[in-house]
């Protein structure tokens, strides 16, 4: 296991495939992770304004991350957690959201409480936790 943050989407995917599941401090601005399988992965203090479109992120943990403007459309986010993360303007159309946890995440600087809808739900996108 490598203690350094992955420097690219390709490196992150290679390390995940090799069994690594904890990624701390990654800066993957604009990375293309669409369709990737990152089930159960944990991201801590990462900057991930990336495309996860169609990704399998079941039970993934985004802890204290910046995922502002990230594209999660058509992704499997069942059981995912975003505690302490900035989730402003994320795209969620068609995402599977059941069982996820958004409590403790921040949207436009306001902390989201348990049972609150996904931020995009307020603008008409489907889905709730």
C-alpha positions in Angstrom: 0.0 0.0 0.0 1.3 3.4 -1.0 0.9 6.2 1.6 1.2 9.0 -1.0 -1.9 10.3 -2.7 -2.6 9.1 -6.2 -1.5 11.7 -8.8 -4.0 10.7 -11.5 -7.2 8.9 -12.1 -5.2 6.1 -13.7 -3.0 5.7 -10.7 -6.0 5.7 -8.3 -7.8 3.0 -10.4 -4.6 0.8 -10.5 -4.1 1.1 -6.8 -7.8 0.3 -6.1 -7.5 -2.8 -8.4 -4.4 -3.9 -6.4 -6.5 -3.9 -3.2 -5.9 -0.4 -1.8 -9.1 1.2 -0.5 -8.0 4.3 1.5 -7.0 7.4 -0.4 -5.9 10.5 1.6 -5.2 13.9 0.1 -5.7 13.2 -3.5 -6.1 16.2 -5.8 -7.9 14.9 -8.9 -9.4 18.1 -10.3 -11.2 17.3 -13.6 -10.3 13.6 -13.5 -12.3 11.1 -15.6 -13.6 8.3 -13.3 -16.8 7.6 -15.2 -17.9 3.9 -15.2 -15.2 3.0 -12.6 -15.7 0.5 -9.9 -14.7 2.1 -6.6 -17.1 0.2 -4.3 -16.2 0.6 -0.6 -13.3 3.0 -1.3 -12.6 5.7 1.3 -11.5 9.2 0.2 -10.3 11.5 3.0 -9.5 15.2 2.5 -9.5 14.8 -1.2 -10.2 17.3 -4.0 -12.4 15.4 -6.4 -14.1 17.7 -8.8 -14.2 14.8 -11.2 -16.6 12.9 -13.4 -17.9 9.7 -11.7 -20.7 9.4 -14.2 -22.0 5.8 -14.2 -19.4 4.8 -11.5 -20.1 2.0 -9.0 -19.5 3.8 -5.7 -21.6 1.6 -3.4 -20.6 2.1 0.2 -17.9 4.6 -0.7 -16.9 7.1 1.9 -16.1 10.7 1.0 -14.9 12.2 4.3 -14.0 15.9 4.4 -13.6 16.0 0.6 -14.3 18.7 -1.9 -16.6 17.1 -4.5 -18.1 20.4 -5.6 -19.4 20.2 -9.2 -18.6 16.5 -9.5 -20.6 14.5 -11.9 -22.3 11.5 -10.2 -25.1 11.1 -12.8 -26.2 7.5 -13.3 -23.8 6.3 -10.5 -24.6 3.7 -7.9 -24.2 5.7 -4.6 -26.1 3.2 -2.4 -24.7 3.3 1.1 -22.2 6.1 0.2 -21.3 8.7 2.9 -20.3 12.4 2.4 -19.8 13.5 6.0 -17.8 16.8 6.2 -17.6 17.1 2.4 -18.5 20.1 0.2 -21.2 18.9 -2.2 -22.2 22.1 -3.9 -23.6 21.8 -7.4 -23.0 18.0 -7.7 -24.8 16.4 -10.6 -27.1 13.4 -9.6 -29.6 12.8 -12.4 -30.3 9.1 -12.6 -28.0 8.2 -9.6 -29.1 5.4 -7.3 -29.0 7.0 -3.8 -30.8 4.7 -1.4 -29.2 4.1 2.0 -26.6 6.8 1.5 -25.7 9.4 4.2 -25.4 13.0 3.5 -25.7 14.2 7.1 -22.7 16.4 8.0 -22.0 17.4 4.4 -22.1 21.0 3.3 -24.1 22.6 0.5 -23.4 26.3 -0.1 -21.8 26.5 3.3 -24.8 25.1 5.2 -24.5 21.8 7.0 -27.0 19.2 5.8 -29.0 17.4 8.5 -30.0 13.7 8.7 -32.9 13.0 6.4 -32.4 16.1 4.3 -32.7 15.6 0.6 -29.7 15.5 -1.7 -28.8 19.1 -2.7 -29.8 18.5 -6.3 -33.3 17.3 -5.2 -34.1 20.9 -4.4 -33.5 21.8 -8.0 -35.7 19.0 -9.4 -33.4 16.0 -9.7 -34.8 12.7 -8.4 -33.7 11.0 -5.2 -33.5 11.1 -1.4 -31.5 9.3 1.2 
